[in-house]
């Protein structure tokens, strides 16, 4: 009996996965180029590419499938730099995402070339500030710089020119310009 239930559960999961893949592919193929449909046929290739990047349609198919299947909130939280909070919009009843900046729910949007800061009030309305404060601007810049530096540091782990081993931090501190690991330095 347990074997029958286990086989049934596994076959149900596999069937649901195959149906979801088929449905996703039908939607992908059937919808065509969304950037042309929204921007029009006279949009430049650069404008269409920019719009596809904003929508995430330029991502690989497997990533779009996962986003479609389970959502991309988990990935977006990492990119924003602030904790994200879902707040129910009283007008629509749907959840809106806001960044929690020092206890204040905040959003940003571009309007006429200026960055607007929206702050959510308790009654569900938003106060619009026409420009960011210098402090907020500096915080956003610092977050962006830190993210860029972390990505660069992760991609720049130094390896030994002789044995291809990663050079440990202690060796780098003792010999900042070395291109050899501690083992090769002691042998050489």
Buried (B, 14 or more C-beta within 10 A) or exposed (E): EEEEEEEEEEEEEEEEEEEEEEEBEEEBEEEEEEBEEEBEEEBEEEEBEBBBEEEEBEBEEEEBBBBBEEEBEEEEBEEEBBEBBEEEEEEEEEEBBBBEBEEEBBBBEEEEEEBBBBBBEEEEEBEEBEEBEEEBEEBBEEEEEEEEEEEEEEEEEBEBEBEEEEBEEEBBEEEEEBEBBBBBBEEE
